[in-house]
Amino acid sequence: MAPSGPGSVRRRCRRVLYWVPVVFISLLLGWSYYAYAVQLCIVVCLIAYHLLFAMFVWSYWKTIFTLPMNPSKEFHLSYAEKELLEREPRGEAHQEVLRRAAKDLPIYTRTMSGAIRYCDRCQLIKPDRCHHCSVCDKCILKMDHHCPWVNNCVGFSNYKFFLLFLAYSLLYCLFIAATDLQYFIKFWTNGLPDTQAKFHIMFLFFAAAMFSVSLSSLFGYHCWLVSKNKSTLEAFRSPVFRHGTDKNGFSLGFSKNMRQVFGDEKKYWLLPIFSSLGDGCSFPTCLVNQDPEQASTPAGLNSTSKNPENHQFPAKPLRESQSHLLTDSQSWTESSTNPGKGKAGMSNPALTMENEA
């Protein structure tokens, strides 16, 4: 067996260091349990405390150990296409190879220059909302960010778990701060017996209050992202479509945006069980520059059709579990009622798609 080089040793050291924040949170959580359930021990509050503690740990565990999803095989280039790309210089010929490979894929987004989004490291055409993580060294479906506190990429497969982790951790801290407040006041008024527990009570309140402030802002920000159907990366840099940049390109309105993350069955919304819609490779899109919170009307179609410069999205079939978000009564069909339309299209006239050139 060949000895490992210095590069391999550095990678192993980095992997170990990446777990330091997770170990810190785990130790802090363990200490908070000891300080509250053993030292403080407010009997009437222990049932609610243990419920929040269990949901916090469950959602945190799922966020850490749910593997981020990668693009499916259809987005990977074939061996012949890879050979062709290596022979072609960067430029129009290079893009022509990618355009031919992507012609049957459900992708709407482009690079800032209008080119097909391609990952050189993974050698695949990036699906919409997919990005390459430099830490994981993989392309992650609907990547939001790489979170050091969970040592994992937050993306399509675990974004719901991450939201629940923020929610339950915030509730956990608020619950501790609220129930510990009276004892914290007694500590400063010398109303507590001089025991070891008084120091746990003081530090427990400080930690809970401090984390409550930071978690509330972070959770509020991600609630706003969900309501607008954006990821953290898309909030900083809007997605680019064939017609140009559109910050609300994936927003379908508050209700449908929520269902895309949490699913259709409300009984699973508060549980860290995967219920998000779709496969992460394709996403429904709204009309260009249309207000996603307003209802779609035929008048919107008329104003669009009068302006030939106002491009819409290409008519690529969406995954079945995603396409029904566009309309509650209609879905994509293999055969259109109008034979001149060619491939499948939406029956909702205000959500029509543009044919590929």
Backbone hydrogen bonds in HBPLUS format (Angstrom, degrees):
<---DONOR---> <-ACCEPTOR-->    atom                        ^
c    i                          cat <-CA-CA->   ^        H-A-AA   ^      H-
h    n   atom  resd res      DA  || num        DHA   H-A  angle D-A-AA Bond
n    s   type  num  typ     dist DA aas  dist angle  dist       angle   num
A0009-VAL N   A0005-GLY O   3.24 MM   4  6.59 154.1  2.31 147.1 154.3     1
A0010-ARG N   A0006-PRO O   3.00 MM   4  6.22 156.8  2.05 147.1 152.9     2
A0011-ARG N   A0007-GLY O   3.04 MM   4  6.30 155.0  2.11 144.9 151.5     3
A0012-ARG N   A0008-SER O   3.08 MM   4  6.34 155.1  2.15 145.7 151.9     4
A0013-CYS N   A0009-VAL O   2.95 MM   4  6.22 155.3  2.02 148.0 155.1     5
A0014-ARG N   A0010-ARG O   2.90 MM   4  6.15 155.5  1.96 149.4 155.9     6
A0015-ARG N   A0011-ARG O   2.98 MM   4  6.25 154.3  2.05 145.2 152.0     7
A0016-VAL N   A0012-ARG O   3.06 MM   4  6.36 152.8  2.14 145.7 152.3     8
A0017-LEU N   A0013-CYS O   2.95 MM   4  6.23 160.4  1.99 149.5 155.0     9
A0018-TYR N   A0014-ARG O   2.89 MM   4  6.10 144.8  2.02 149.0 158.3    10
A0019-TRP N   A0016-VAL O   3.12 MM   3  5.56 149.2  2.22 108.2 116.9    11
A0020-VAL N   A0017-LEU O   3.07 MM   3  5.35 162.5  2.10 111.0 116.6    12
A0023-VAL N   A0019-TRP O   2.93 MM   4  6.17 160.5  1.96 157.4 163.0    13
A0024-PHE N   A0020-VAL O   2.91 MM   4  6.12 155.6  1.97 152.5 159.7    14
A0025-ILE N   A0021-PRO O   2.99 MM   4  6.24 163.2  2.02 150.2 153.3    15
A0026-SER N   A0022-VAL O   2.94 MM   4  6.12 159.3  1.98 148.0 154.4    16
A0027-LEU N   A0023-VAL O   2.89 MM   4  6.07 159.2  1.93 150.3 155.3    17
A0028-LEU N   A0024-PHE O   2.92 MM   4  6.10 159.1  1.96 148.6 155.1    18
A0029-LEU N   A0025-ILE O   2.84 MM   4  6.01 153.1  1.91 146.6 154.2    19
A0030-GLY N   A0026-SER O   2.90 MM   4  6.13 156.0  1.96 144.7 151.5    20
A0031-TRP N   A0027-LEU O   2.86 MM   4  6.12 159.9  1.90 150.0 155.2    21
A0032-SER N   A0028-LEU O   2.93 MM   4  6.11 155.8  1.99 144.4 151.2    22
A0033-TYR N   A0029-LEU O   3.05 MM   4  6.30 148.1  2.16 143.9 152.0    23
A0034-TYR N   A0030-GLY O   3.12 MM   4  6.44 159.0  2.16 146.9 152.2    24
A0035-ALA N   A0031-TRP O   2.83 MM   4  6.06 164.9  1.85 156.8 161.1    25
A0036-TYR N   A0032-SER O   2.96 MM   4  5.98 155.4  2.02 142.0 148.3    26
A0037-ALA N   A0033-TYR O   2.81 MM   4  5.59 152.0  1.89 146.1 154.0    27
A0038-VAL N   A0034-TYR O   3.05 MM   4  5.15 144.3  2.18 124.2 133.9    28
A0039-GLN N   A0034-TYR O   3.15 MM   5  6.62 155.7  2.22 154.3 161.7    29
A0040-LEU N   A0035-ALA O   2.85 MM   5  6.14 153.0  1.92 145.3 154.1    30
A0041-CYS N   A0036-TYR O   2.63 MM   5  5.75 154.8  1.69 152.4 161.5    31
A0045-CYS N   A0042-ILE O   3.00 MM   3  5.56 147.5  2.11 115.9 125.6    32
A0046-LEU N   A0043-VAL O   3.26 MM   3  5.34 158.6  2.31 105.4 111.7    33
A0049-TYR N   A0045-CYS O   2.94 MM   4  6.04 156.5  1.99 152.4 160.1    34
A0050-HIS N   A0046-LEU O   2.88 MM   4  5.98 164.3  1.90 148.1 151.1    35
A0051-LEU N   A0047-ILE O   3.09 MM   4  6.32 148.5  2.19 145.1 153.9    36
A0052-LEU N   A0048-ALA O   3.05 MM   4  6.31 165.7  2.08 152.8 155.4    37
A0053-PHE N   A0049-TYR O   2.85 MM   4  6.03 157.5  1.90 150.8 158.4    38
A0054-ALA N   A0050-HIS O   2.92 MM   4  5.96 158.4  1.96 141.1 146.2    39
A0055-MET N   A0051-LEU O   3.09 MM   4  6.32 164.6  2.11 150.2 153.8    40
A0056-PHE N   A0052-LEU O   2.89 MM   4  5.98 154.3  1.96 146.9 154.4    41
A0057-VAL N   A0053-PHE O   2.98 MM   4  6.18 168.5  1.99 152.4 154.8    42
A0058-TRP N   A0054-ALA O   2.90 MM   4  6.02 160.6  1.94 148.2 154.4    43
A0059-SER N   A0055-MET O   3.01 MM   4  6.04 171.2  2.02 146.1 148.8    44
A0060-TYR N   A0056-PHE O   2.98 MM   4  6.04 155.2  2.04 146.8 154.6    45
A0061-TRP N   A0057-VAL O   2.87 MM   4  5.94 159.4  1.91 147.5 153.2    46
A0062-LYS N   A0058-TRP O   3.01 MM   4  6.24 161.5  2.04 150.2 154.9    47
A0063-THR N   A0059-SER O   3.01 MM   4  6.15 150.8  2.10 142.0 149.6    48
A0064-ILE N   A0060-TYR O   3.07 MM   4  6.30 151.7  2.15 146.3 153.5    49
A0065-PHE N   A0061-TRP O   3.00 MM   4  6.15 172.3  2.01 159.9 161.1    50
A0066-THR N   A0062-LYS O   3.05 MM   4  5.54 124.8  2.37 138.4 143.2    51
A0141-LEU N   A0069-MET O   2.97 MM  72  5.72 171.0  1.98 156.2 157.4    52
A0075-PHE N   A0072-SER O   3.13 MM   3  5.97 162.6  2.16 123.3 127.8    53
A0076-HIS N   A0073-LYS O   2.99 MM   3  5.25 154.0  2.06 109.2 117.5    54
A0125-ILE N   A0075-PHE O   2.87 MM  50  5.30 161.8  1.91 159.8 157.3    55
A0082-LYS N   A0078-SER O   2.95 MM   4  6.24 154.2  2.02 152.0 159.2    56
A0083-GLU N   A0079-TYR O   3.00 MM   4  6.25 157.9  2.05 147.4 153.3    57
A0084-LEU N   A0080-ALA O   2.96 MM   4  6.19 153.1  2.04 143.5 151.0    58
A0085-LEU N   A0081-GLU O   2.92 MM   4  6.14 153.6  1.99 145.4 152.1    59
A0086-GLU N   A0082-LYS O   3.04 MM   4  6.28 154.1  2.11 148.5 154.9    60
A0087-ARG N   A0083-GLU O   3.20 MM   4  6.46 143.0  2.34 141.0 150.2    61
A0088-GLU N   A0084-LEU O   3.02 MM   4  6.21 146.6  2.13 145.8 155.0    62
A0095-GLN N   A0091-GLY O   3.03 MM   4  6.34 155.1  2.10 148.8 155.9    63
A0096-GLU N   A0092-GLU O   2.85 MM   4  6.05 144.0  1.98 145.5 155.9    64
A0097-VAL N   A0093-ALA O   3.24 MM   4  6.54 150.4  2.34 145.0 150.4    65
A0098-LEU N   A0094-HIS O   3.35 MM   4  6.70 156.4  2.41 141.2 147.1    66
A0099-ARG N   A0095-GLN O   2.76 MM   4  6.02 151.0  1.85 149.2 158.0    67
A0100-ARG N   A0096-GLU O   3.06 MM   4  6.24 156.0  2.11 144.5 149.7    68
A0101-ALA N   A0097-VAL O   3.09 MM   4  6.34 153.7  2.17 142.5 150.0    69
A0102-ALA N   A0098-LEU O   2.90 MM   4  6.03 137.3  2.09 142.1 153.5    70
A0105-LEU N   A0102-ALA O   3.14 MM   3  5.13 165.2  2.16 108.5 112.7    71
A0107-ILE N   A0105-LEU O   2.89 MM   2  5.69 135.0  2.09 107.3  93.8    72
A0110-ARG N   A0240-VAL O   2.67 MM 130  5.44 154.4  1.73 146.3 151.8    73
A0111-THR N   A0115-ALA O   2.90 MM   4  5.22 155.9  1.96 144.5 152.0    74
A0114-GLY N   A0111-THR O   2.95 MM   3  5.06 160.8  1.98 108.2 114.3    75
A0126-LYS N   A0117-ARG O   2.85 MM   9  5.51 151.8  1.93 139.5 147.8    76
A0119-CYS N   A0124-LEU O   2.94 MM   5  5.56 172.9  1.95 169.6 170.9    77
A0123-GLN N   A0119-CYS O   2.78 MM   4  5.39 125.6  2.08 133.4 148.1    78
A0130-CYS N   A0127-PRO O   3.13 MM   3  5.42 154.9  2.19 133.7 131.9    79
A0131-HIS N   A0140-ILE O   3.24 MM   9  5.62 154.3  2.31 146.8 148.9    80
A0140-ILE N   A0131-HIS O   2.79 MM   9  5.62 165.5  1.81 162.6 158.0    81
A0133-CYS N   A0138-LYS O   2.77 MM   5  5.56 167.0  1.79 164.4 159.8    82
A0137-ASP N   A0133-CYS O   2.71 MM   4  5.38 129.5  1.96 135.5 150.4    83
A0156-PHE N   A0141-LEU O   2.97 MM  15  5.68 169.3  1.98 149.9 148.2    84
A0144-ASP N   A0154-VAL O   2.75 MM  10  5.52 165.5  1.77 159.6 159.8    85
A0145-HIS N   A0154-VAL O   3.42 MM   9  5.52 153.1  2.49 136.2 143.3    86
A0154-VAL N   A0145-HIS O   2.83 MM   9  5.52 171.4  1.84 168.3 170.1    87
A0147-CYS N   A0152-ASN O   3.05 MM   5  5.85 148.6  2.15 162.5 158.6    88
A0150-VAL N   A0147-CYS O   3.34 MM   3  5.73 158.8  2.39 108.3 114.2    89
A0151-ASN N   A0147-CYS O   3.00 MM   4  5.92 116.2  2.42 137.1 154.6    90
A0152-ASN N   A0147-CYS O   3.42 MM   5  5.85 156.6  2.48 150.7 153.4    91
A0159-TYR N   A0155-GLY O   2.82 MM   4  5.24 118.4  2.21 161.7 166.1    92
A0162-PHE N   A0158-ASN O   2.95 MM   4  6.21 150.7  2.04 146.5 154.7    93
A0163-LEU N   A0159-TYR O   2.99 MM   4  6.29 157.2  2.04 151.2 156.4    94
A0164-LEU N   A0160-LYS O   3.02 MM   4  6.30 161.0  2.06 150.8 155.7    95
A0165-PHE N   A0161-PHE O   2.80 MM   4  6.00 147.1  1.91 143.6 153.7    96
A0166-LEU N   A0162-PHE O   2.99 MM   4  6.30 155.5  2.05 148.4 153.7    97
A0167-ALA N   A0163-LEU O   2.92 MM   4  6.19 158.2  1.97 147.2 153.8    98
A0168-TYR N   A0164-LEU O   2.83 MM   4  5.94 175.3  1.83 154.9 156.2    99
A0169-SER N   A0165-PHE O   2.97 MM   4  5.88 152.1  2.05 140.4 148.7   100
A0170-LEU N   A0166-LEU O   3.00 MM   4  6.03 151.3  2.08 140.2 147.8   101
A0171-LEU N   A0167-ALA O   2.97 MM   4  6.25 162.9  2.00 149.6 154.3   102
A0172-TYR N   A0168-TYR O   2.85 MM   4  5.88 150.8  1.93 138.8 147.5   103
A0173-CYS N   A0169-SER O   3.03 MM   4  6.20 159.8  2.07 144.0 148.2   104
A0174-LEU N   A0170-LEU O   2.90 MM   4  6.11 164.5  1.93 153.6 158.5   105
A0175-PHE N   A0171-LEU O   2.88 MM   4  5.92 155.7  1.93 144.9 151.6   106
A0176-ILE N   A0172-TYR O   3.08 MM   4  6.29 161.4  2.12 146.3 150.9   107
A0177-ALA N   A0173-CYS O   2.92 MM   4  6.11 167.8  1.93 152.5 156.2   108
A0178-ALA N   A0174-LEU O   2.92 MM   4  6.01 156.9  1.97 145.8 152.1   109
A0179-THR N   A0175-PHE O   3.05 MM   4  6.18 167.3  2.06 151.3 154.4   110
A0180-ASP N   A0176-ILE O   2.88 MM   4  5.76 139.2  2.04 145.7 156.6   111
A0184-PHE N   A0180-ASP O   2.93 MM   4  6.15 143.9  2.06 150.3 161.9   112
A0184-PHE N   A0181-LEU O   3.08 MM   3  4.94 119.8  2.45  92.2 107.9   113
A0185-ILE N   A0181-LEU O   2.93 MM   4  6.26 152.5  2.01 154.2 160.8   114
A0186-LYS N   A0182-GLN O   3.10 MM   4  6.33 153.2  2.18 136.2 143.7   115
A0187-PHE N   A0183-TYR O   2.96 MM   4  6.15 137.5  2.15 134.5 145.5   116
A0189-THR N   A0185-ILE O   3.10 MM   4  6.38 132.1  2.34 141.0 154.7   117
A0191-GLY N   A0186-LYS O   2.63 MM   5  4.50 166.4  1.64 148.1 146.5   118
A0190-ASN N   A0187-PHE O   3.42 MM   3  5.24 159.7  2.47 100.3 102.0   119
A0195-THR N   A0193-PRO O   2.83 MM   2  5.75 122.7  2.16 115.5  98.6   120
A0199-PHE N   A0196-GLN O   3.30 MM   3  5.93 141.4  2.46 113.5 121.2   121
A0201-ILE N   A0197-ALA O   2.95 MM   4  6.22 155.9  2.01 154.7 161.7   122
A0202-MET N   A0198-LYS O   3.12 MM   4  6.31 154.1  2.19 138.6 144.7   123
A0203-PHE N   A0199-PHE O   3.07 MM   4  6.26 177.7  2.08 153.5 153.8   124
A0204-LEU N   A0200-HIS O   2.82 MM   4  5.76 147.5  1.92 143.5 153.5   125
A0205-PHE N   A0201-ILE O   3.16 MM   4  6.27 156.5  2.21 143.0 147.5   126
A0206-PHE N   A0202-MET O   3.15 MM   4  6.43 165.3  2.17 150.5 154.5   127
A0207-ALA N   A0203-PHE O   2.93 MM   4  6.04 167.1  1.95 149.1 152.5   128
A0208-ALA N   A0204-LEU O   2.99 MM   4  6.07 163.9  2.02 145.6 150.6   129
A0209-ALA N   A0205-PHE O   2.91 MM   4  5.99 165.9  1.93 153.4 157.3   130
A0210-MET N   A0206-PHE O   2.95 MM   4  6.03 160.8  1.99 148.0 153.8   131
A0211-PHE N   A0207-ALA O   2.99 MM   4  6.12 170.5  2.00 152.7 155.2   132
A0212-SER N   A0208-ALA O   2.97 MM   4  5.98 142.8  2.11 139.4 150.0   133
A0213-VAL N   A0209-ALA O   3.31 MM   4  6.55 150.9  2.40 145.1 149.8   134
A0214-SER N   A0210-MET O   3.45 MM   4  6.85 165.8  2.48 149.7 151.9   135
A0215-LEU N   A0211-PHE O   2.86 MM   4  5.85 162.8  1.89 150.8 156.5   136
A0216-SER N   A0212-SER O   2.97 MM   4  5.87 151.9  2.05 139.2 146.4   137
A0217-SER N   A0213-VAL O   3.43 MM   4  6.65 159.7  2.48 144.0 147.8   138
A0218-LEU N   A0214-SER O   3.15 MM   4  6.35 161.0  2.19 146.1 151.7   139
A0219-PHE N   A0215-LEU O   2.76 MM   4  5.82 165.3  1.78 152.5 157.0   140
A0220-GLY N   A0216-SER O   2.96 MM   4  5.94 157.5  2.01 139.4 146.3   141
A0221-TYR N   A0217-SER O   3.02 MM   4  6.15 151.6  2.11 140.5 147.9   142
A0222-HIS N   A0218-LEU O   3.11 MM   4  6.39 158.7  2.15 148.3 153.1   143
A0223-CYS N   A0219-PHE O   2.93 MM   4  6.16 145.2  2.05 146.7 156.8   144
A0224-TRP N   A0220-GLY O   3.09 MM   4  6.33 150.6  2.17 142.6 149.8   145
A0225-LEU N   A0221-TYR O   3.00 MM   4  6.37 149.3  2.10 141.6 150.6   146
A0226-VAL N   A0222-HIS O   2.96 MM   4  6.18 157.0  2.01 144.8 149.8   147
A0227-SER N   A0223-CYS O   3.02 MM   4  6.24 158.8  2.07 145.7 151.4   148
A0228-LYS N   A0224-TRP O   3.14 MM   4  6.36 136.8  2.33 142.1 152.7   149
A0228-LYS N   A0225-LEU O   3.22 MM   3  5.22 131.9  2.46  94.8 107.3   150
A0229-ASN N   A0225-LEU O   2.85 MM   4  5.82 105.7  2.41 136.6 155.4   151
A0230-LYS N   A0225-LEU O   2.92 MM   5  5.00 165.0  1.94 140.0 144.9   152
A0229-ASN N   A0226-VAL O   3.09 MM   3  4.81 153.7  2.16  97.4 105.6   153
A0235-ALA N   A0231-SER O   2.91 MM   4  6.16 137.7  2.09 146.4 158.1   154
A0236-PHE N   A0232-THR O   3.28 MM   4  6.57 145.0  2.41 142.6 150.1   155
A0237-ARG N   A0233-LEU O   2.89 MM   4  6.09 150.1  1.98 144.8 154.4   156
A0246-ASP N   A0239-PRO O   3.15 MM   7  6.12 164.6  2.18 174.3 175.2   157
A0241-PHE N   A0244-GLY O   2.85 MM   3  5.03 171.0  1.86 131.3 131.1   158
A0244-GLY N   A0241-PHE O   3.00 MM   3  5.03 142.7  2.15  99.6 111.1   159
A0249-GLY N   A0246-ASP O   3.25 MM   3  5.17 156.4  2.31 113.2 110.8   160
A0251-SER N   A0248-ASN O   3.23 MM   3  5.21 153.2  2.30 102.9 110.9   161
A0286-CYS N   A0249-GLY O   3.11 MM  37  5.80 159.2  2.16 144.4 151.0   162
A0257-ASN N   A0253-GLY O   2.91 MM   4  5.95 153.2  1.98 159.0 167.9   163
A0258-MET N   A0254-PHE O   2.99 MM   4  6.20 155.9  2.05 151.0 156.7   164
A0259-ARG N   A0255-SER O   3.08 MM   4  6.37 157.5  2.13 145.3 151.5   165
A0260-GLN N   A0256-LYS O   3.01 MM   4  6.14 140.1  2.18 139.0 148.6   166
A0261-VAL N   A0258-MET O   3.17 MM   3  5.53 135.4  2.38 104.5 115.1   167
A0262-PHE N   A0258-MET O   2.88 MM   4  6.05 177.4  1.88 163.4 164.2   168
A0263-GLY N   A0259-ARG O   2.73 MM   4  4.53 141.4  1.88 119.5 127.6   169
A0277-LEU N   A0260-GLN O   3.26 MM  17  5.15 153.5  2.33 123.4 131.3   170
A0268-TYR N   A0265-GLU O   3.17 MM   3  6.00 166.1  2.19 121.6 125.6   171
A0269-TRP N   A0266-LYS O   3.12 MM   3  5.13 158.1  2.17 104.9 111.7   172
A0271-LEU N   A0268-TYR O   3.20 MM   3  5.24 159.8  2.24 106.7 112.8   173
A0273-ILE N   A0271-LEU O   2.69 MM   2  5.43 139.7  1.85 106.5  93.9   174
A0290-GLN N   A0287-LEU O   3.30 MM   3  5.39 169.8  2.32 118.6 118.3   175
A0294-GLN N   A0291-ASP O   3.15 MM   3  5.62 163.9  2.18 116.2 121.2   176
A0300-GLY N   A0297-THR O   2.98 MM   3  5.46 136.0  2.18 109.3 120.0   177
A0301-LEU N   A0298-PRO O   2.99 MM   3  5.08 123.4  2.32  96.2 110.8   178
A0302-ASN N   A0298-PRO O   3.04 MM   4  6.44 153.7  2.11 150.3 157.3   179
A0303-SER N   A0299-ALA O   3.05 MM   4  6.32 161.5  2.08 152.6 156.0   180
A0304-THR N   A0300-GLY O   3.17 MM   4  6.25 138.9  2.35 132.3 143.1   181
A0304-THR N   A0301-LEU O   3.09 MM   3  5.01 122.5  2.44  91.6 106.8   182
A0305-SER N   A0301-LEU O   2.81 MM   4  6.04 161.9  1.85 157.3 161.6   183
A0306-LYS N   A0302-ASN O   3.20 MM   4  6.29 140.4  2.37 142.0 150.5   184
A0307-ASN N   A0304-THR O   3.15 MM   3  5.58 146.6  2.27 107.9 116.9   185
A0310-ASN N   A0307-ASN O   3.13 MM   3  5.66 162.6  2.16 116.9 122.1   186
A0354-GLU N   A0313-PHE O   1.81 MM  41  4.68 141.7  0.91 140.1 154.6   187
A0316-LYS N   A0314-PRO O   2.94 MM   2  5.77 131.7  2.18 107.6  93.1   188
A0315-ALA N   A0354-GLU O   2.63 MM  39  5.49 112.5  2.08 132.6 138.4   189
A0322-GLN N   A0319-ARG O   2.99 MM   3  5.44 146.2  2.10 111.6 121.7   190
A0323-SER N   A0319-ARG O   2.95 MM   4  6.13 159.5  2.00 161.0 167.7   191
A0325-LEU N   A0322-GLN O   3.02 MM   3  5.75 163.4  2.05 120.7 126.1   192
A0326-LEU N   A0323-SER O   3.09 MM   3  5.73 152.1  2.17 115.9 122.4   193
A0341-LYS N   A0338-ASN O   3.05 MM   3  5.79 171.5  2.06 127.2 129.6   194
A0351-LEU N   A0348-ASN O   3.04 MM   3  5.53 164.6  2.06 121.0 124.4   195
